[in-house]
Amino acid sequence: MNSEQINELATSLSKAQGQMKGAIKDSSNPFFKSTYADLESVWDACRKALSENGLAVVQTTDFSPEGSFLITTLIHSSGQWMKGKYPLNPVKQDPQGLGSAITYARRYALAAIVGVNQTDDDGNAASGRQTQPEIKNVQQRPQQAPLPKQSNDAAQGPHEHNWLPSHFKKDEIWCTICKEKKPL
């Protein structure tokens, strides 16, 4: 969804994207033995460029009979806007589970709406990348080279599973490489 006109927003976003750097993988997920760019890293990658080009991001939640959603709105100083809707499917139906789902959704929705490249390992299937070793005791945000592309036959042959919580079933996980699913 977007405002009737987005020409000024598009021009400013294009300029901002030319100034943005990729989000640095600075957090670790010991469950998946992977590293990822956290929400703060994604914001660090885009905040200054957005601000300098008259752009702001607002993220709110919407709870309705259709489900729970994160609404991310990119707003231009002209009043033009565009927004996206991300479903919230917490693994546990408690405040911590919902908070975790919101943070996860905020990270991905922010990166998507502004075009920040993030190289987090919990999205391996979409990026075609392999996992890297876990970062321990991170003191500063190291610069890391992009990971090599994974061959298309990796999903066919033997591999080490890269399990990720399902967004559709709260009691299920799936492998980002071969798409195998299993209950928690």
N, C-alpha and C positions, 0 to 999 in steps of 0.2 A: 504494500500500500504506500502511496505517496501523495503529496500535494498535487494540485492541478498542473503546476509548472515545477520543474526541478533544474532548470538551466543554470541558475546561479549556484545552487547546491552542487551540481555536477562539476562545474568549473572549479569551485573551491576544493572539492574532494579530490579532484585530479591533481591540483597543486599540492595538497596535503600529502597525498600518497607518494609524490615525488620526494618529499622530505622525510617520510617515515622509514625507520629501520625495522628489521625483523625482530619479533619478540624472542628474547634470549631464554633458552632452556635453563632455568635456575632452581627448579624444584624436583624432588624425587618422589616416586610412588613405589615404596618397598613391596607392596602386594604384587605389582606387575614388573618389578625390577626395571623401572624405566624412569626417564626424566622428561619434564615438560615445562612449557612456559606458563607460569601461573597468571592469575588475573592481574596482579600488580605489574608483571613484566609486559603484558599486552598493553595495559594503560601507559606504561613508561615508553613503549614503542610509538604511541600515537598521540598522546595528550598535547604536547607542544605544537605539533604540526596542525592538529585540528584547531586549537585555540588561535594560532597565528592566521588561520584562514577562515575565521568566523564560523566555525563548526562546533557543535556540542552534541554529546550523547546523553540520553536519559534512558534509564532502564527501570521498568516498573513491573509489578506482577498483576496478573488477572486471574481470578478464581471464579469459575462459572460451572454450570452443569456439564458443559462439554469437556471440562478438565482445568488444570492449572497451567498457566503459561507465563513466560517472561516476554515482555514487550520491549523491544529495543528501538528507540527513535533517534535518528540522526537529524539534527536541526541546523539550519543555516540562519545567519543573522538577518537574512531577507524575510524570514518566515517560512521559507520552503522547507519541506521535511520528507523523510521516507522512514518507514518502520517495518520491522519483521517480528514474527511471533515464533517462539521456541517452546515446545511442550516440556513441562516439568514432570518427571516421573521418578520421584525419590525411591530409593531401594527400601528404606524404612519410612513408615508413615508417622514420623515424630518430628519435633522441631529441628533436631540435628540433621535428620535425613532431608527435610525440605530445604534447610539452609545450604547443605552440601549440593543439592540439585540446582539451587538458584545460582550459587557461585560457579558451578560447572557451566551452566547455561549462559551466564553473564560473560564468561571468558570466551566461549565459542561465538556467541552472538556479536559481541564487540568486535572480535577479530574479523568476522564475516562482513559486518556492515561497513567497516572502514577499510577493509582490505589488508589487514596486517598479516604478514606471513608468520605463522608460528610452526615450529618444528617439534611439537610435543609427541611423545611416543604413544600416548593413549589413542592416537588417531592413525596408527600404522596402515590400516587397510586402505584408507582414503588416500594417503600420501605415497603408498608403495615403498615405505621405508622400513628398515629393520631397527630393532631396539638397540640402545647403547647401554653400557653399564651404569648402575645407579651412582649418582653424585652424592657423596657423603660429606657432611660438615661444610656446606657451601658458605664461604665467607664473602665472596664477591661474585659477580655475574661474569663468568668466563665467556669469551667469544668462541664459538664452535663452528667448524666447517659443516656444510650440509652433508647428510648421510647419503650413501650411494643408493641409487634406485634398485629395488628388488625385482628380480626377473619374474615374469608372469607365470612360470612353471612352479614357483615356490608353493602356491596354493595346491598344486597337484601332488607334489612329492612330500617326503617326510620333512617335518619342521618342528621347531619348539613353539608350542602354542603361546599366543599373546592374548590372554583373557581380558575381557572388558565387560563391565556391567551392562545389561541390556537396558535400552531406553523404553522398551515396550512391555517387558515383563520384569517386575521388581525382584522376582526370585530366580532369575536366570542370568548366566554369563555366556559370552560367545567369543570365539577366537577371531581376531581381526584379519588373520591370514586365510584360514580355510572356511570360515563362517560356521564352524561346528558350534552347537549350542549345548549347554548342560545346566542342570539346576544348581543353585547355590548350596 
